[in-house]
Amino acid sequence: MRKNISCYGLAIGLILIGGCAQQDIYQARNYLPEKIAEFDCERISDIRVYRSDSLWEYINGGAELYHNYNFIEVATADYKAGGVEIVVDIYRFDSSLNAYGLYTNFRPPAPDTVRLGVEGYKAPGSVNFVKGTYLVRLTGYDESASTSAALTATARAIEKMIPGTTEYPELFRCFYFVDKIKYTDQYLAGSFLGRKFLTAFYTQNYLVENDTATFFLSEDATGEKFDRWMEDLKNDTTFVQLPPGIFTVNGRFFAYKDSFYNRIFVFYDSGFILGGFDVQMEYVNIMTQWIMSLPGFNADSMMVRINRITDTIDN
């Protein structure tokens, strides 16, 4: 009996050790090598690690945004590449969606993209990319051509080491390509349209002629977010009321006009919230066509509701 217990304990111990070892390979510090063999690049500092409770020590004043995306840790180190000194930061998150989501908060309009991971871009004195559960940011001390070359070469070498997906988050596929503005997709983990309870929203900007609108969607299996949004508006005096009958609930659809986001259309069906904001009248057909193109949505009912409300908006 004692032998059986001992064997059982040994087996559990091996499992626990194996589990810890498996977790260790995903630590951000593991992708900051002492040297990069492909070219003359070596680490010239110790690796510094900041976790969830100490991130403020590294990026004081900006940590809250990272926490919104379930930040786990950042590992940072100084490198010297071809005589140029740079800093490499590797941020780790709990999911590839959250890593990509934070990345979309920093990506500039019309970025100078580079083929790294899911997506990456160059800016003066920096290279940034996202891959798997990691957001990688490389920064130089000047904007010279030699610094740019060192940043790009180091980024490519580190990208090869980092595991994880190079595919965009799946729900972004729901935004079709007609009139879509490239590199304006965004995943917002919290406080969508300034309301804290509106979490986990995907957005995409569209262009018609010289104007833009933003379409959005969010998973809402029970309809709880949709219902709370509707109730929240009934008690909110900060938005601009449209003429009587515009802020209405027709089945699972409502619309209103906000002083900052202009016209907002919100529709619920099949476990999803979707719609658009800053929507001018010429965008309504594009928005409805997009929603009706998604599988599982009641196209006829959708069109009746949209037409009824838009007919009244400009009257």
BELJO-V643653 format. One record per backbone hydrogen bond with DSSP energy under -0.5 kcal/mol. NH is the residue of the N-H (numbers start at 1). CO is the residue of the C=O. Records with the same first field share a line. If there is no record, write none. Layout:
NH = CO, CO
This chain:
5 = 1
6 = 2
7 = 3
8 = 4
9 = 5
10 = 6
11 = 7
12 = 8
13 = 9
14 = 10
15 = 11
16 = 12
17 = 13
18 = 14
19 = 15
20 = 16
21 = 17
22 = 18
23 = 19
24 = 20
25 = 21
26 = 23
27 = 24
30 = 27
31 = 28
32 = 29
36 = 41
37 = 35
39 = 36
41 = 36, 39
42 = 80
43 = 34
44 = 78
45 = 78
48 = 76
50 = 74
52 = 72
54 = 51
55 = 51
57 = 54
58 = 55
59 = 55
62 = 59
63 = 59
65 = 62
66 = 62
67 = 63
68 = 64
69 = 65, 66
70 = 67
71 = 66
72 = 92
73 = 92
74 = 50
75 = 90
76 = 48
77 = 88
79 = 86
80 = 42
81 = 84
82 = 40, 80
84 = 81
86 = 79
87 = 139
88 = 77
89 = 137
90 = 75
91 = 89, 135
92 = 73
93 = 133
94 = 70
99 = 95
100 = 96
101 = 97
102 = 98
103 = 99
104 = 100
105 = 101, 102
106 = 102, 103
107 = 103
111 = 108
112 = 122
113 = 111
114 = 120
116 = 114
118 = 130
119 = 130
120 = 114
121 = 128
122 = 112
123 = 126
126 = 123
127 = 138
128 = 121
129 = 136
130 = 119
131 = 134
132 = 165
134 = 131
135 = 91
136 = 129
137 = 89
138 = 127
139 = 87
140 = 125
141 = 85
148 = 144
149 = 145
150 = 146
151 = 147
152 = 148
153 = 149
154 = 150
155 = 151
156 = 152
157 = 153
158 = 154
159 = 155
160 = 156
161 = 157, 158
162 = 158
172 = 169
173 = 170
174 = 171
175 = 172
176 = 174
180 = 177
181 = 205
182 = 180
184 = 181
186 = 203
188 = 186, 201
189 = 187
191 = 196
192 = 195, 198
194 = 191
195 = 192
196 = 194
198 = 195
199 = 197
200 = 189
201 = 188
202 = 217
203 = 186
204 = 215
206 = 213
207 = 179
208 = 211
211 = 208
213 = 206
214 = 277
215 = 204
216 = 275
217 = 202
218 = 273
220 = 271
223 = 220
227 = 223
228 = 224
229 = 225
230 = 226
231 = 227
232 = 228
233 = 229
234 = 230
235 = 231, 232
236 = 233
237 = 235
241 = 239
246 = 243
248 = 246
250 = 248, 253
251 = 249
252 = 250
254 = 266
255 = 246
256 = 264
257 = 240
258 = 256, 262
262 = 258
264 = 256
265 = 276
266 = 254
267 = 274
268 = 252
269 = 272
272 = 269
273 = 218
274 = 267
275 = 216
276 = 265
277 = 214
278 = 261, 263
279 = 263
280 = 278
283 = 280
284 = 280, 281
287 = 283
288 = 284
289 = 285
290 = 286
291 = 287
292 = 288
293 = 289, 290
294 = 290, 291
297 = 294
299 = 297
302 = 298
303 = 299
304 = 300
305 = 301
306 = 302
307 = 303
308 = 304
309 = 305
310 = 306
311 = 307
312 = 308, 309
313 = 309
314 = 310
315 = 312
